[in-house]
C-alpha cells in the first residue's frame, strides 16, 4: 500500500468511527450499489474530504485510497 502509515491510521480511525452512519453493505448491494460505493460513502460520511484533498491526493489516486478503504472495511 502506498499510503503513509500515519495517514492510514487517521483514515482508519475516522472510517471505523462512521461505519454505522450509512446503511449496511447488504442493503447497498440489494439496491444495486457496489461495495466500492459503500466504502466511499462511509469515508465521506466521516467528513474527511478536506483532509483527503490536502493530504492524500498530493501523492495518491482513487485506486490507492480505495485499497486502504478495502483493508479498513474488510471488503473486496
N, C-alpha and C positions, 0 to 999 in steps of 0.2 A: 504494500500500500504506500502510495506516495505522500499521503497526508502526514504532516509533522505530528509526533506523539502528543504534544500539548494541545494542538488543535483538535485532534481526535478525541481526547479526553473531555475537552469542553463540549464538543458537539454531542458526545455520548451522554454526558450529564443532562444536557438540555433536552435531547430527544427522549431519553428514558423518563424524564420528569413529565413528558407530554404524551406518553403512549396511550393514555385513556381519553385524551381530548377529542380524537377522531374515532369514528366507529371502528369496530374490529375488522381485520383484514378479510374475514369471511364475508362480511356484509359488502365490502368493496367488490369482491370477486363476484358475488351474486348479482351486483348491479352492473357487471361487465367491466369493472375497472381493474387495473393491474396492481400487482404488489409494488411496483415502482411508484405508481401514483400515490399509493398509501404511504410509502416511506417518505416521499417528498411532502405530502400533506402534513405528516407529523412534524417534519422539520420546520415547515412554515408556521405551523401552529405554535411551535416553540418560540416564535418571534425572534429568530436569529438571522433574518435576511440581511440586515445591515452588516452584521458581523461576518456573515458568509461572503458578502461582496467585498468587504475591506480586507479580509484575511485569507480566504481560500481561493478566490478567483484570480489572485495575482500569480498563483503557481499551479492551480488545478483546473480541470474542466468538470462538466457534469458527470462524466463516467467515473472519475476518481472519487467525487463526492458520493455518488451512488454506491460505490464499492464500500465505503465507510458505513453508509446507512444500512446496507445489507448485513454487514457484520454486527452492527449495533442492534438491529431488529431481528436478526436470525432468519431473514428471508432470502429467497433466491431471485 
